Amino acid sequence: MLSQVCNITGLETHIIQNWVKRGFVSPPHKKKYTKDQLCRVMMLNMLKDIMPLPSITEMLSCVCGEHRVTDDCGLYYYFTDSLSETKEGGSAADAAIKKSLAGFSEGFAGAKSRLSDVLKTMLTAYIAAEQRKKAMIYAAQLMR
């Protein structure tokens, strides 16, 4: 239900409804959201501060769309698994992604590479957003 998605994500109902209306999240069926829809909302929420929503959904469609590499739940799992392995970018992120995708089986040639590229983009964006927040806190402390 929408209220449960809001409780889990901390988002207001109108934000999620707007995302559904704009096509960033598929509409719920009989007012119920699936695990994939919840994962999509959580990924949008994690990346929205650093990337435009249309860019995020386009990127997610590279692996969760027409040429499906994984579903939204799978992508969320790989993302959070990689994120738990590193809080920095660069080679540490590459190693975390490689470890996370160790058991991944390609459905078609290049699927793993595509998924790795999307994960690298997501990790870089998320880490950048977190670093930006820290910078804003440091700047605010300087102004006191």
N, C-alpha and C positions, 0 to 999 in steps of 0.2 A: 504494500500500500504506500501511497505517497507520503503519509506521515512517518512511516518506518524509514523510508529512504532519507527523509529530512533528518530524522533522529540520528541515523548512522553517519550521514555526511556533514551535518551541521548547516546545511543550506536551507534557505527559505523556500516555501512551496512555490512561490511565483517564479523563482529562478529555474527550478526544474521544469515547471510548466512551460516557461519560455524556451528552454532548450528543446523540449519536445516539439513545441510549435515551430521552431526554426529548423527542425530536422537533425539536430545534433544527437538526440536520443530518440529511439523508436517509441511510438506511443504504447502505453500500457494496455494490456488486454483485460477488459472488465475491471479496470482500475487497479490491476495488480501488475507489479514490475517483476521481471525475471532477474535471475542472478546476473546475466549478461548486461541487462540495462543498469542494474546497480553498479556493476564494475565500470561501465561506460561513464556513469555520472561521477564516480570516484576519481577516474582518470582525468576527466574534464576539470574537476574541481582542483586536482593536484597541479595541473598545468596551466590553468586559466590566468594566473597572475603574470606569466612570462610569455605566453603565446596567444595569438588570436584564436578564438574558438573555431572559426572555419578551418584554420590551418591544422588545429589539433584533430578535428574530425576527418579531415582529408588524410592526415598521416595515419590515423587509426584504420581508415579504410584500406590502406595499403596492405594490411595484414588481416583485417577482419571483414573485408568487403568481398567484392566479386571473386577475386582470386584468393580465397580464404587460406591463410596459413594457420591461423588459430582463431578462436572466438574471443570475445571481450574478457571473459573470465580467465582464459589462458594467458592472454596478454597482460592482464592485471597481475596474475601470479608471477609471470616472468619478470615484470617490472618491479614488483615489491621484493621479490627474491633477490634480484640484482641490486636493488637499492639497499637492502639489508647488508649486503656484502661490501658496500662502499659508500662513502659520503663525500667522495671527491671524484673529479672527472678524469679524463685522460686514460692512461694505461690501466689504472686501478678499475675504472669503469669497464674497460674492455675485458679485463680478467674476470670481473664479476658477471658480465654478460655471458662470457664463454662458459663459466662454471654453471650458470643458471640453465643454459641451453644444452648442456652435456648430453642429456637423454632425449633431446628433441629429434623427432623423425620427420624428414622432409616428405611432404606429399607431392612435391614437384621440385624440379631442379631450381636452385636459387632461393627456395623458401626460407631456409635458415639464415642466409645472408640478408634477405629482406627484413626478417624479424629482428636480426641483430642490429641493423641500421636504424629501425624504428626505436628499439630499446635504447640505443646510444643517444638518439635525439631526445627521447623522453627523459633519460637520466640527466643529460646535460641541461635541459630546460629546468627540470625540477631542482637540481643542485644550484643552478644560477638563481632561481627564485629564492631559495633558502639563503644564499649568500647575499642577495639584494636586501632581504629582510634584516640580516645581521648588520649590513652596512648602514641601513636606515636607523637602527638602534644605536650604533656607534656614533653616527652623526648627531642624533638627538641628544646623546650624552655630552657631546662636545659643546652643544649650544646652551647647556645649563649654566 
